[in-house]
Amino acid sequence: MIYFRFLDIPAYIIAYTIISFFGLCIGSFLNVCIYRLQLEDPAERSLVKKSSHCPKCGAKIHWYDNIPVFSWTVLLRGKCRSCKEPISKRYPLVEGLNWFAYMLVLTFVDVQNYPVHAILTALFFSVLIVIAFIDYDSMEIYPGQLLLIVILAVLSALFSHTLTIPQRIIGGLAISVPFFIIGEVSRIFIRKNTGEDFRGIELGDTFLMLVSGLLIGTKCICASALIGIFSAAVIGVINKIRGKDSKFAFGPFLAFGLVFGTLFGNQIIDWYFSLFEYPDVYAMIVR
Ligand SMILES: [Zn+2]
């Protein structure tokens, strides 16, 4: 369902402009989070104090070189102004992804009737972007990141009333319990075969699906897991063909699944079960 048809055209342009601005600025802040939260020195992990510096030459980054996407692509062309060393493509990528996520929310969430739900969904996507990139770098999902999603779930329960409390609890358990069981069983097999001690599905991924389920409910978390597992399987096969390491972070794929599962999970699951309602299809496959 696309909701912007309910707005008249000028309101639609204003809404997209304002939300684009927020999407890019918050995306820029997410870069700071992804970079600083992974620094070795705890004193430098602060997200608020001091301005940004080039990680290579230490030069202060001026405000005009810090405009999301635009500075990197047009003004700097991917190079630091003072030392000319390349600046990671990740900075405009994260800003662009956050912008895109907010555009998806504005287009596919009923913002007019559920404004709080829309804001919480947008913030959820921002947290998922940070989780995805930090997990990609370090293979870790930190408790603080998961706590942010719990806070969003509590705010959603208090103010948006899209799900009941039992629906949230079932949503939390629907994927995390099977993930935990698969993790434990795979751990036994991996230990037997290789002597190494790790799970097929890590606890961080399991907890991510637990807290996300509290926020988005059963149908959406199931659709998210399906999209996440399927996309990870596709990349896993591609990596195998290319002869790359088969162990990679699952978090980015789950985050990808969670974005689309949150937006379209209800439709995906309803569509899936509707397949079994057609008598001819039913007769064909169920005997
Ligand atoms: Zn520099």
Residues whose N, C-alpha, C, O or C-beta is under 5 A from the ligand:
A	BS01	ZN	C54 K56 C57 G58 A59 C80 S82 C83
